[in-house]
Amino acid sequence: MKKFEQIIGYKEIAAAVDLPINEICNLIDPKDLSELTFRYLEKNEILEVEDKVQSTLNDIALPKAGADRLDTWEQGWSEILVNIRSEGVTRKTLTPQYFHHNTFRYAGRYIQSETYDFEQNLFEIFRTIIVKKYLETAGHIVELGCGTGINLFLISKILKNTKLTGCDWSEASQQIISHINLSLKEKIVPINLNLLTLKGWENIEINSTTAILTFHALEQLGANTELLIAAIVDAKPQICVHIEPIIELYDLRNEFDKKAHSYHIKRNYLKGFYSSLIRLENSGKIKLLKVKRTEFGSKFHEAYTIIVWKVV
């Protein structure tokens, strides 16, 4: 039997998000770290993972991100809607279907987690940290691409009096949020928004007390982010926080990173977003407050880079 003797603790979390350990201790509870046990893969296992990654890269039928996948997301969130109608609104029933793996990239190596909740638990820690660190003074939080509403559901437990709005291009997403509101007496505002065309953007109330938030949502836009960035800059929110896959941060001198870079391109994930923000900062229009690659992700790529910025 394999032994899971490694653990992600305060020190590792602090390094991942680039914050002092004492600050991390104040932001998260020790029990949040209790299920972050893992082991490093052995040589033969690494070869198996690399073969799987290469096979995936060679798959000509691998789905690509973009507008033509709207039906896929509608179907996926409709399945979640069916679940919450029958089982109620909980963290478990709101968890997207893609959180079901136990092999990951972490700090330049492949690892296997002891449980299948590992990724969701680590994501919850990252989310809690950025919510408490950057969003506590916001009067209104708008999540773009809110999907199943799980992020807003969990944020509502941290920031109990903050106005929340969830935007998504899936109608099932808006129905899920309505169920969250009904079940938990929340007042999350659901808005149908197409992030590619910005149809529905005019229905979002954004002012100087608003925070814009995305979790793994912009990855579906590919290179089509200029319209959204311009709209955000024009709206002048208080702050913008993202946890997304950022292709520009991979080191192409590193074979481990080259594989993730190739997968990112193969899936047509987010491209040019970070570069656009750098150009805007250089022109004096925005200020980048944090850019940190956490070095965690699936066995294929890393979708947990943290970017925080504001309009100036």
C-alpha positions in Angstrom: 0.0 0.0 0.0 1.3 3.4 -0.9 2.0 5.8 1.9 0.7 9.4 1.8 3.3 11.1 4.0 3.5 14.5 2.4 1.1 17.4 3.5 0.5 20.9 2.3 0.6 23.0 5.4 0.9 26.7 6.3 4.4 27.0 4.9 3.4 25.6 1.5 0.3 27.6 1.2 2.2 30.8 2.1 4.7 30.0 -0.7 1.9 29.2 -3.2 0.1 32.5 -2.7 3.2 34.6 -1.8 2.0 35.8 1.6 3.7 35.7 5.1 3.0 32.5 7.1 1.6 34.5 10.0 -0.9 36.2 7.7 -2.0 32.8 6.3 -2.5 31.5 9.9 -4.9 34.4 10.4 -6.8 33.8 7.2 -7.4 30.0 7.3 -8.3 27.5 10.0 -5.9 24.6 10.8 -8.7 22.1 10.1 -8.8 23.4 6.5 -5.4 21.7 6.0 -6.3 18.3 7.5 -7.1 16.6 4.2 -4.2 17.9 2.1 -2.1 14.7 2.2 -0.3 13.4 -0.8 2.7 11.5 -2.1 5.1 12.1 -5.0 4.7 9.7 -7.9 7.4 7.1 -8.5 9.3 6.9 -11.7 7.2 4.3 -13.4 4.0 6.2 -12.4 5.4 9.4 -13.8 6.0 7.7 -17.1 2.4 6.5 -17.1 1.2 10.0 -16.5 3.4 11.4 -19.2 2.1 8.8 -21.6 -1.4 9.8 -20.7 -0.6 13.5 -21.2 1.0 12.9 -24.6 -1.9 10.7 -25.7 -4.3 13.5 -24.8 -2.1 16.0 -26.7 -2.3 13.7 -29.8 -6.1 13.4 -29.6 -7.5 15.3 -32.6 -11.0 15.2 -31.1 -10.0 16.9 -27.8 -12.7 19.7 -27.2 -11.5 23.3 -27.5 -12.8 26.2 -25.4 -15.0 28.7 -27.0 -18.6 29.7 -27.8 -19.4 26.4 -29.5 -19.2 24.6 -26.2 -22.1 26.5 -24.7 -24.4 23.5 -25.0 -21.8 21.4 -23.1 -21.8 23.8 -20.2 -25.6 24.1 -20.3 -25.8 20.3 -20.1 -23.3 20.1 -17.3 -25.0 22.8 -15.1 -28.4 21.3 -15.9 -27.1 18.0 -14.3 -26.1 20.0 -11.2 -29.6 21.6 -11.2 -31.3 18.2 -11.2 -29.0 17.1 -8.3 -29.9 20.1 -6.1 -33.6 19.7 -6.8 -33.5 16.2 -5.5 -30.7 16.4 -2.8 -30.7 20.1 -1.7 -28.2 22.8 -1.9 -24.9 21.8 -0.4 -21.2 22.2 -1.1 -21.2 18.6 -2.4 -24.2 19.0 -4.8 -22.9 22.3 -6.1 -19.4 20.9 -6.8 -18.7 20.8 -10.6 -18.3 17.4 -12.2 -14.6 18.0 -13.1 -13.5 17.9 -9.5 -12.9 14.1 -9.4 -9.2 13.5 -9.8 -6.3 12.5 -7.6 -3.3 13.1 -9.8 -1.9 16.6 -10.0 1.0 18.9 -10.9 2.5 20.5 -7.8 5.7 22.5 -7.5 7.2 21.1 -10.6 6.4 17.4 -9.8 3.5 15.0 -10.3 1.7 14.0 -7.1 -1.2 11.7 -6.0 -3.6 12.9 -3.3 -4.9 10.6 -0.7 -8.5 11.6 -1.4 -10.5 12.8 -4.4 -11.5 16.0 -2.4 -7.9 17.3 -2.5 -8.3 19.7 -5.4 -11.6 21.1 -4.1 -10.1 21.5 -0.6 -7.0 23.3 -1.8 -9.1 25.5 -4.1 -11.3 26.4 -1.1 -8.2 27.5 0.8 -7.0 29.7 -2.1 -10.5 31.2 -2.5 -10.8 31.9 1.3 -7.5 33.6 1.3 -8.2 35.9 -1.6 -11.7 36.7 -0.4 -10.5 37.7 3.1 -7.4 39.4 1.8 -8.8 41.4 -1.1 -12.6 41.5 -1.0 -13.7 42.3 2.6 -14.1 46.0 1.9 -16.1 45.5 -1.3 -19.8 46.4 -1.0 -20.7 44.3 -4.0 -18.9 41.2 -5.5 -19.7 40.2 -9.1 -18.5 36.8 -10.2 -18.2 36.4 -14.0 -18.7 32.9 -15.2 -20.2 31.7 -11.9 -21.3 28.3 -13.2 -22.9 26.3 -10.4 -22.8 29.2 -8.0 -20.6 27.2 -5.5 -18.1 30.1 -5.1 -20.8 32.6 -4.3 -22.4 30.0 -2.0 -19.2 29.7 0.0 -18.3 33.4 -0.2 -21.8 34.2 1.3 -20.7 32.3 4.4 -17.6 34.4 4.8 -18.9 37.8 3.8 -22.4 37.6 5.2 -23.6 41.2 4.4 -22.0 41.7 1.0 -24.2 42.0 -2.1 -23.4 39.2 -4.5 -24.1 38.9 -8.2 -23.5 35.8 -10.3 -23.1 36.1 -14.1 -23.0 33.2 -16.5 -24.0 32.4 -20.1 -25.9 29.3 -19.1 -29.6 29.6 -18.2 -29.2 26.6 -15.9 -26.7 28.6 -13.8 -29.3 31.3 -13.1 -31.8 28.6 -12.1 -29.2 27.1 -9.7 -28.6 30.5 -8.1 -32.4 30.9 -7.7 -32.4 27.6 -5.8 -29.5 28.7 -3.6 -31.5 31.8 -2.7 -34.6 29.9 -2.0 -32.9 27.2 0.1 -30.6 29.4 2.1 -32.5 32.7 2.1 -29.7 34.4 0.2 -30.1 37.3 -2.2 -27.6 36.5 -4.9 -28.5 38.3 -8.1 -28.4 36.0 -11.2 -27.6 37.6 -14.5 -27.3 36.0 -18.0 -24.1 37.2 -19.5 -22.1 36.1 -22.5 -18.5 36.9 -21.8 -17.5 36.8 -25.4 -20.1 39.2 -26.7 -20.9 41.0 -23.4 -24.6 40.6 -24.1 -26.1 41.3 -20.7 -23.2 43.4 -19.4 -25.6 46.4 -19.1 -27.6 44.6 -16.5 -24.7 44.5 -14.0 -24.4 47.3 -11.5 -20.7 48.2 -11.2 -19.3 51.1 -9.2 -16.3 52.1 -7.1 -17.3 49.6 -4.4 -17.6 46.6 -6.7 -15.2 43.7 -6.9 -14.9 41.7 -10.1 -14.1 38.0 -9.6 -13.4 35.0 -11.8 -12.5 31.4 -11.1 -11.6 29.3 -14.1 -14.1 31.2 -16.2 -11.9 33.3 -18.4 -10.1 30.2 -19.6 -13.1 29.5 -21.9 -12.5 32.8 -23.8 -9.3 31.8 -25.5 -7.7 34.9 -27.0 -11.0 36.9 -26.9 -10.6 39.0 -23.8 -10.1 42.5 -25.1 -13.8 43.4 -25.1 -14.2 42.3 -21.5 -11.0 44.0 -20.3 -12.1 47.3 -21.9 -15.5 47.0 -20.3 -14.0 46.4 -16.9 -11.6 49.3 -17.2 -14.5 51.6 -18.3 -16.6 50.4 -15.3 -13.8 51.3 -12.8 -14.6 48.7 -10.1 -12.7 48.7 -6.8 -10.7 45.6 -7.5 -10.4 42.6 -9.9 -9.4 39.2 -8.7 -8.8 36.1 -10.9 -7.8 32.5 -10.4 -7.1 31.3 -14.0 -4.7 29.4 -16.2 -2.1 32.0 -17.4 0.0 30.7 -20.3 2.6 33.5 -20.2 4.0 32.2 -16.8 5.1 28.8 -18.1 8.9 28.4 -18.5 9.4 26.8 -21.9 13.0 25.9 -21.0 11.4 23.3 -18.7 9.9 20.1 -20.1 7.4 19.9 -17.3 6.1 23.3 -18.2 6.2 22.7 -21.9 3.7 19.9 -21.6 1.2 22.2 -19.7 1.8 24.9 -22.3 1.1 22.5 -25.1 -2.1 21.3 -23.4 -3.2 24.9 -22.8 -2.8 25.7 -26.5 -4.5 22.5 -27.6 -7.6 23.3 -25.5 -7.6 26.9 -26.7 -7.6 28.2 -23.2 -7.0 31.8 -22.1 -4.4 33.6 -24.1 -3.1 37.2 -24.0 -5.1 38.2 -20.9 -2.0 38.7 -18.7 -0.1 40.4 -21.5 -3.0 42.8 -22.0 -2.9 43.7 -18.3 0.8 44.4 -18.5 0.3 46.7 -21.4 -2.4 48.5 -19.6 -0.2 48.9 -16.5 2.6 50.2 -18.6 0.3 52.8 -20.1 -0.8 53.9 -16.6 -4.4 52.7 -16.8 -4.3 49.9 -14.3 -2.1 48.6 -11.4 -1.2 45.0 -11.0 -1.4 44.2 -7.2 -0.5 40.5 -7.4 0.5 37.9 -10.0 1.4 34.6 -8.4 1.6 31.2 -10.0 0.6 28.7 -7.3 2.3 25.8 -9.2 -0.7 23.6 -8.6 -3.0 22.1 -11.3 -4.3 19.0 -12.9 -1.9 16.5 -14.5 -2.4 18.5 -17.8 -2.0 22.1 -16.8 -2.3 24.7 -14.0 -5.5 26.7 -13.6 -4.7 28.3 -10.3 -2.6 31.4 -11.0 -3.7 34.4 -8.9 -4.0 37.8 -10.5 -5.2 40.9 -8.6 -5.4 44.3 -10.2 -7.3 47.6 -10.1 -8.1 50.5 -12.4 -6.2 53.7 -11.7 
